[in-house]
Amino acid sequence: MTVSLFLTAFFMGLAGSGHCIAMCGGIASSLQFAIEDKSKAQQYALLYNIGRLLSYSLCGALVGGISSIFAQQSNDFSLFLSFLSAIFMVLVGLYIMRLAASLNWLERFGKYAIWQHIFKLNKYLLPLNSKKKALAYGALWGWLPCGLVYSALTWAITTQSATSGSLFMASFAMGTLPAMIGLGFAAQTLKSWLNNSIIRIILGNILVFYGLYLLTIATKNALH
């Protein structure tokens, strides 16, 4: 796994942190506000996010491992993945800038295909009265349908390795940690900063232009 790929994953997570706050922020905040012992609350919040990271890593390992099997059989498959990851990078940029609901369809698919079944396990983890439950709860909510996570998974597929796919998604999760862990300390400040229109446009444009750059490279490779 190259350093550039690692940084791409981390930046995707960092740029999408505002969306993460909207999707999972309420859960992470409730862990801290619902427990009177603040040191214990912080531990629960950290464990929740570690659980989320583990789920992302597992997903990355699965898609990376599966793609490696197909990639070994066809060079065209690798080229297809290059186009796919570049296109999704552009879609993520547009999504972050809120210029298009470019990932909503992915979230709807995830909701009906995966989340409605996994969500039923919630009843076994509530109330969150132990560290093990906090960790498991984060692992469970790591499967919440999220367009940004699914887009990151398209990149994990291009790694064509279970190990690299897992590390890619772990890097993505690390990018979301500063905002998610910081929720209990400066929730409103973080949320307003990440949702600032100028910040969103800057981050979104970086992703869009990077996606277009990758699309250009993939096109050149296809023509040779």
The 8 nearest C-alpha neighbors of each residue, nearest first, counted from 0:
[[1, 163, 4, 2, 5, 158, 166, 167],
 [2, 0, 4, 3, 5, 6, 163, 158],
 [1, 3, 5, 4, 6, 0, 7, 8],
 [4, 2, 6, 5, 1, 7, 0, 8],
 [5, 3, 7, 1, 6, 2, 8, 0],
 [4, 6, 2, 8, 3, 7, 167, 170],
 [7, 5, 9, 3, 8, 4, 10, 2],
 [8, 6, 4, 10, 5, 9, 3, 11],
 [7, 9, 171, 11, 5, 6, 170, 10],
 [8, 10, 174, 171, 6, 170, 12, 11],
 [11, 9, 13, 7, 12, 8, 14, 6],
 [12, 10, 8, 14, 9, 13, 15, 7],
 [11, 13, 174, 171, 175, 15, 9, 10],
 [12, 14, 174, 10, 175, 16, 15, 11],
 [15, 13, 11, 12, 16, 10, 202, 17],
 [14, 16, 12, 18, 13, 17, 11, 19],
 [17, 15, 19, 13, 175, 18, 14, 12],
 [16, 18, 193, 20, 19, 15, 194, 190],
 [17, 19, 21, 16, 20, 15, 22, 95],
 [20, 18, 16, 22, 21, 17, 23, 15],
 [21, 19, 24, 17, 18, 23, 22, 16],
 [20, 22, 18, 19, 24, 23, 17, 25],
 [21, 23, 19, 20, 24, 18, 25, 145],
 [24, 22, 20, 26, 25, 19, 21, 27],
 [25, 23, 20, 27, 26, 21, 28, 22],
 [26, 24, 28, 27, 23, 29, 20, 21],
 [25, 27, 29, 24, 28, 23, 30, 22],
 [26, 28, 24, 30, 29, 25, 44, 23],
 [29, 27, 25, 31, 30, 26, 183, 24],
 [30, 28, 32, 26, 31, 33, 27, 25],
 [31, 29, 28, 27, 33, 32, 44, 40],
 [30, 32, 40, 28, 29, 33, 34, 183],
 [31, 33, 29, 34, 30, 28, 35, 183],
 [34, 32, 29, 30, 31, 35, 40, 28],
 [35, 33, 40, 36, 32, 31, 30, 37],
 [34, 36, 37, 33, 32, 40, 31, 39],
 [35, 37, 39, 34, 38, 40, 41, 31],
 [38, 36, 40, 39, 35, 41, 34, 31],
 [39, 37, 41, 40, 36, 42, 43, 35],
 [38, 40, 42, 37, 36, 41, 43, 34],
 [41, 39, 31, 37, 43, 42, 38, 34],
 [40, 42, 44, 38, 39, 43, 45, 37],
 [41, 43, 39, 45, 40, 44, 46, 38],
 [44, 42, 46, 40, 45, 41, 133, 47],
 [43, 45, 47, 41, 42, 46, 27, 30],
 [44, 46, 42, 48, 47, 43, 41, 49],
 [47, 45, 134, 49, 43, 48, 44, 133],
 [46, 48, 137, 134, 44, 50, 133, 45],
 [49, 47, 51, 45, 50, 46, 137, 52],
 [48, 50, 46, 52, 51, 47, 45, 53],
 [51, 49, 138, 137, 134, 53, 47, 48],
 [50, 52, 141, 138, 137, 48, 54, 49],
 [51, 53, 49, 55, 50, 172, 54, 169],
 [52, 54, 56, 50, 51, 55, 57, 49],
 [55, 53, 57, 138, 51, 56, 141, 52],
 [54, 56, 52, 58, 57, 168, 53, 59],
 [57, 55, 165, 59, 53, 168, 169, 54],
 [56, 58, 54, 60, 59, 55, 165, 53],
 [59, 57, 61, 55, 56, 60, 54, 62],
 [60, 58, 165, 164, 56, 57, 62, 61],
 [59, 61, 161, 165, 164, 57, 63, 58],
 [60, 62, 58, 64, 59, 63, 65, 161],
 [63, 61, 65, 156, 59, 64, 60, 66],
 [64, 62, 161, 160, 156, 164, 159, 60],
 [65, 63, 161, 160, 61, 67, 62, 66],
 [64, 66, 62, 67, 68, 63, 61, 69],
 [67, 65, 159, 63, 69, 68, 64, 156],
 [68, 66, 159, 70, 64, 65, 69, 160],
 [67, 69, 66, 65, 71, 70, 64, 72],
 [68, 70, 66, 72, 71, 67, 73, 76],
 [71, 69, 67, 73, 72, 68, 77, 76],
 [72, 70, 69, 68, 73, 67, 74, 66],
 [71, 73, 69, 70, 68, 74, 76, 67],
 [74, 72, 70, 75, 76, 71, 69, 77],
 [75, 73, 77, 76, 70, 78, 72, 71],
 [74, 76, 78, 73, 77, 79, 70, 80],
 [75, 77, 79, 74, 78, 73, 70, 80],
 [78, 76, 80, 74, 79, 75, 70, 81],
 [77, 79, 75, 81, 80, 76, 74, 82],
 [78, 80, 76, 82, 81, 77, 75, 83],
 [81, 79, 83, 77, 78, 82, 157, 84],
 [82, 80, 78, 79, 84, 83, 217, 85],
 [83, 81, 85, 79, 80, 84, 217, 214],
 [82, 84, 80, 86, 81, 85, 79, 87],
 [83, 85, 87, 154, 81, 86, 153, 82],
 [86, 84, 210, 88, 214, 82, 213, 87],
 [87, 85, 83, 89, 88, 84, 82, 210],
 [86, 88, 90, 84, 89, 85, 150, 91],
 [87, 89, 210, 85, 91, 86, 90, 206],
 [88, 90, 207, 210, 92, 86, 87, 91],
 [91, 89, 87, 93, 92, 88, 101, 94],
 [92, 90, 94, 88, 89, 93, 87, 95],
 [91, 93, 203, 206, 207, 89, 95, 94],
 [94, 92, 96, 90, 98, 91, 95, 99],
 [95, 93, 97, 91, 92, 96, 99, 101],
 [94, 96, 92, 97, 203, 93, 199, 91],
 [95, 97, 199, 93, 200, 203, 98, 94],
 [98, 96, 94, 95, 99, 93, 100, 199],
 [97, 99, 93, 96, 94, 100, 95, 101],
 [100, 98, 101, 97, 94, 93, 96, 90],
 [101, 99, 103, 102, 94, 97, 98, 93],
 [100, 102, 99, 90, 94, 103, 93, 104],
 [101, 103, 146, 105, 104, 100, 106, 94],
 [104, 102, 106, 105, 100, 101, 107, 146],
 [103, 105, 107, 106, 102, 108, 101, 146],
 [106, 104, 108, 103, 102, 107, 146, 109],
 [105, 107, 144, 109, 103, 145, 146, 108],
 [108, 106, 110, 104, 105, 109, 103, 111],
 [107, 109, 105, 106, 110, 111, 112, 104],
 [110, 108, 144, 106, 112, 113, 107, 111],
 [109, 111, 114, 107, 108, 144, 112, 113],
 [110, 112, 108, 109, 115, 113, 114, 107],
 [111, 113, 109, 110, 108, 114, 115, 116],
 [114, 112, 109, 110, 116, 115, 111, 117],
 [113, 115, 110, 117, 116, 118, 143, 109],
 [114, 116, 118, 117, 111, 113, 110, 119],
 [115, 117, 114, 118, 113, 119, 112, 120],
 [116, 118, 114, 119, 115, 120, 113, 139],
 [119, 117, 120, 115, 116, 121, 114, 139],
 [118, 120, 121, 117, 116, 122, 115, 123],
 [119, 121, 118, 122, 123, 117, 124, 139],
 [122, 120, 119, 123, 124, 118, 125, 136],
 [121, 123, 120, 124, 125, 119, 126, 118],
 [124, 122, 121, 120, 125, 126, 119, 132],
 [125, 123, 121, 122, 132, 126, 127, 136],
 [126, 124, 127, 122, 123, 121, 128, 132],
 [125, 127, 128, 124, 132, 122, 123, 129],
 [128, 126, 125, 132, 129, 133, 124, 130],
 [127, 129, 126, 132, 130, 125, 133, 131],
 [130, 128, 132, 131, 127, 133, 43, 126],
 [129, 131, 133, 132, 43, 134, 46, 128],
 [132, 130, 134, 129, 133, 135, 46, 136],
 [131, 133, 135, 129, 130, 134, 124, 127],
 [134, 132, 136, 130, 47, 131, 135, 43],
 [135, 133, 46, 50, 47, 131, 137, 132],
 [136, 134, 138, 132, 137, 133, 50, 139],
 [137, 135, 139, 133, 138, 134, 132, 140],
 [136, 138, 47, 50, 51, 140, 134, 139],
 [139, 137, 50, 51, 135, 141, 54, 136],
 [138, 140, 136, 141, 137, 142, 135, 117],
 [141, 139, 142, 137, 143, 138, 136, 51],
 [140, 142, 51, 138, 139, 54, 143, 137],
 [143, 141, 140, 139, 144, 114, 54, 138],
 [142, 144, 140, 141, 114, 145, 110, 139],
 [145, 143, 109, 106, 110, 142, 114, 146],
 [146, 144, 106, 148, 147, 143, 149, 105],
 [145, 147, 102, 149, 106, 148, 105, 150],
 [148, 146, 150, 149, 145, 151, 91, 15],
 [149, 147, 151, 145, 150, 146, 152, 144],
 [148, 150, 152, 146, 151, 147, 145, 153],
 [149, 151, 147, 153, 152, 148, 87, 146],
 [150, 152, 148, 154, 149, 153, 147, 155],
 [151, 153, 155, 149, 154, 150, 156, 59],
 [154, 152, 156, 150, 151, 155, 84, 149],
 [153, 155, 152, 157, 151, 156, 84, 158],
 [154, 156, 164, 152, 158, 157, 153, 59],
 [155, 157, 63, 153, 154, 62, 158, 159],
 [156, 158, 154, 159, 155, 80, 81, 153],
 [157, 159, 155, 156, 160, 164, 163, 63],
 [160, 158, 67, 63, 66, 157, 156, 64],
 [159, 161, 63, 64, 163, 158, 162, 67],
 [160, 162, 60, 64, 63, 164, 163, 165],
 [163, 161, 165, 164, 160, 60, 166, 63],
 [164, 162, 166, 160, 165, 161, 0, 158],
 [165, 163, 59, 155, 63, 60, 167, 161],
 [164, 166, 56, 59, 60, 162, 168, 163],
 [167, 165, 169, 163, 164, 168, 170, 162],
 [166, 168, 164, 170, 169, 165, 8, 163],
 [169, 167, 171, 56, 170, 165, 55, 166],
 [168, 170, 166, 172, 56, 171, 167, 52],
 [171, 169, 173, 9, 167, 168, 172, 8],
 [170, 172, 8, 9, 12, 168, 174, 169],
 [171, 173, 169, 175, 174, 170, 52, 12],
 [174, 172, 170, 176, 175, 171, 169, 9],
 [173, 175, 12, 13, 9, 171, 172, 176],
 [174, 176, 12, 13, 16, 172, 173, 177],
 [175, 177, 179, 173, 178, 174, 180, 172],
 [178, 176, 180, 179, 181, 175, 174, 173],
 [179, 177, 181, 176, 180, 175, 16, 182],
 [178, 180, 176, 182, 181, 177, 175, 20],
 [181, 179, 182, 177, 176, 178, 45, 44],
 [180, 182, 178, 184, 179, 183, 177, 185],
 [183, 181, 186, 179, 184, 180, 185, 28],
 [182, 184, 181, 28, 186, 185, 31, 180],
 [183, 185, 181, 182, 186, 180, 187, 188],
 [186, 184, 188, 182, 187, 183, 189, 181],
 [185, 187, 182, 189, 188, 183, 190, 184],
 [186, 188, 190, 189, 185, 191, 182, 192],
 [189, 187, 191, 185, 190, 186, 192, 193],
 [190, 188, 192, 186, 187, 191, 185, 193],
 [189, 191, 187, 193, 192, 188, 194, 186],
 [190, 192, 194, 188, 189, 193, 195, 187],
 [193, 191, 189, 195, 194, 190, 188, 198],
 [194, 192, 17, 190, 195, 191, 189, 198],
 [193, 195, 191, 192, 17, 190, 196, 199],
 [194, 196, 192, 198, 193, 197, 191, 199],
 [195, 197, 199, 198, 200, 194, 96, 193],
 [198, 196, 200, 199, 195, 201, 194, 202],
 [199, 197, 201, 195, 200, 196, 202, 193],
 [198, 200, 196, 96, 202, 197, 201, 203],
 [201, 199, 203, 197, 96, 198, 202, 204],
 [202, 200, 198, 204, 203, 199, 197, 205],
 [203, 201, 199, 205, 204, 200, 14, 198],
 [202, 204, 92, 200, 206, 96, 205, 95],
 [205, 203, 207, 201, 206, 202, 200, 208],
 [204, 206, 202, 208, 203, 207, 209, 201],
 [205, 207, 92, 209, 203, 204, 208, 88],
 [208, 206, 89, 92, 204, 210, 209, 205],
 [209, 207, 211, 210, 205, 206, 204, 212],
 [208, 210, 212, 206, 207, 211, 205, 213],
 [209, 211, 85, 88, 89, 207, 213, 208],
 [212, 210, 214, 208, 213, 209, 215, 207],
 [211, 213, 209, 215, 210, 214, 208, 216],
 [214, 212, 216, 210, 215, 85, 211, 217],
 [213, 215, 211, 217, 85, 212, 216, 82],
 [216, 214, 218, 212, 213, 217, 211, 219],
 [217, 215, 213, 219, 218, 214, 220, 212],
 [218, 216, 214, 220, 215, 219, 81, 82],
 [217, 219, 221, 215, 220, 216, 214, 222],
 [220, 218, 216, 222, 221, 217, 215, 223],
 [219, 221, 217, 223, 218, 222, 216, 78],
 [220, 222, 218, 219, 223, 217, 78, 216],
 [223, 221, 219, 220, 218, 217, 216, 215],
 [222, 220, 221, 219, 218, 217, 216, 78]]
